Amino acid sequence: MGWEDLNPSQYPPVILPVQPDARIGRMGQQSSCFTLHMHGAAPMDNPDMKVFRVPSDRKEPIRKELHRLGVNQFTAYADLDSLSKEIRRTWNI
């Protein structure tokens, strides 16, 4: 059986949770989990999802506190671009 033998009407569109191999790299740093939304899939409600609005004047104090806890661009993304941004931010250069 090949792709040409599949009948799309037999398979309704769905939303699939995907948890990639997170042993190394950025996905591991972020404990990544994604969803794959097939074309035509019905929207899903998530009653557990919350939205928090952070006033712009509170963002920098929150970033500083996260930095003290070891959470910054480099620890989240683990790439050279983030490392250079973190160095520039830390040393004001």
C-alpha positions as CSV (number, residue, x, y, z in Angstrom):
1,M,0.0,0.0,0.0
2,G,1.4,3.4,-1.0
3,W,0.4,7.0,-0.4
4,E,-1.6,7.0,-3.6
5,D,-3.8,4.3,-2.1
6,L,-4.9,6.3,1.0
7,N,-8.3,7.8,1.0
8,P,-8.2,11.1,3.0
9,S,-11.9,10.8,3.9
10,Q,-11.1,7.7,5.9
11,Y,-8.9,9.7,8.2
12,P,-10.5,12.8,9.9
13,P,-8.2,15.7,10.6
14,V,-6.9,15.7,14.2
15,I,-4.6,17.5,16.5
16,L,-1.6,15.4,17.6
17,P,0.6,16.0,20.7
18,V,4.3,15.6,19.8
19,Q,7.1,15.2,22.3
20,P,10.4,15.2,20.3
21,D,13.6,13.5,21.3
22,A,14.8,15.8,24.0
23,R,18.1,14.3,25.0
24,I,20.3,17.0,23.6
25,G,20.1,20.7,22.5
26,R,17.4,23.3,22.7
27,M,14.4,20.9,23.0
28,G,15.9,19.3,26.0
29,Q,16.6,22.7,27.6
30,Q,13.0,23.8,27.1
31,S,11.4,20.5,27.9
32,S,9.7,20.9,24.6
33,C,6.2,19.5,23.7
34,F,4.3,20.6,20.6
35,T,1.0,20.0,18.8
36,L,0.6,19.2,15.2
37,H,-2.6,20.6,13.8
38,M,-3.8,18.9,10.6
39,H,-5.6,21.0,8.0
40,G,-9.3,21.1,8.8
41,A,-8.9,19.9,12.4
42,A,-11.5,21.3,14.8
43,P,-10.2,23.8,17.3
44,M,-9.7,22.5,20.8
45,D,-10.5,24.3,24.1
46,N,-8.1,23.9,27.0
47,P,-9.8,24.9,30.3
48,D,-6.5,24.6,32.1
49,M,-4.8,27.3,29.9
50,K,-4.3,30.6,31.6
51,V,-3.3,34.0,30.2
52,F,-1.2,36.4,32.3
53,R,-0.6,40.0,31.2
54,V,2.7,41.4,32.5
55,P,2.8,45.2,32.6
56,S,5.8,46.5,30.5
57,D,7.3,48.3,33.6
58,R,7.5,44.9,35.4
59,K,9.3,42.9,32.6
60,E,12.9,44.0,33.4
61,P,12.6,43.3,37.2
62,I,11.2,39.8,36.3
63,R,14.1,39.2,33.8
64,K,16.6,40.2,36.5
65,E,15.0,37.8,39.0
66,L,15.0,35.0,36.5
67,H,18.6,35.7,35.7
68,R,19.5,35.4,39.4
69,L,17.8,32.0,39.3
70,G,19.9,30.9,36.2
71,V,17.1,31.4,33.6
72,N,18.3,33.4,30.7
73,Q,18.4,33.3,26.9
74,F,21.4,31.0,26.9
75,T,20.0,28.5,29.3
76,A,16.8,28.4,27.4
77,Y,18.1,28.2,23.8
78,A,21.7,26.9,24.3
79,D,23.1,28.3,21.1
80,L,26.0,30.7,20.3
81,D,23.6,33.6,19.4
82,S,22.0,33.4,22.8
83,L,25.3,33.2,24.5
84,S,26.6,36.3,22.8
85,K,23.3,38.2,23.7
86,E,23.7,37.0,27.3
87,I,27.3,38.2,27.5
88,R,26.4,41.6,26.0
89,R,23.5,42.0,28.5
90,T,25.5,40.9,31.5
91,W,28.5,43.2,30.7
92,N,26.4,46.1,29.2
93,I,28.3,46.0,25.9
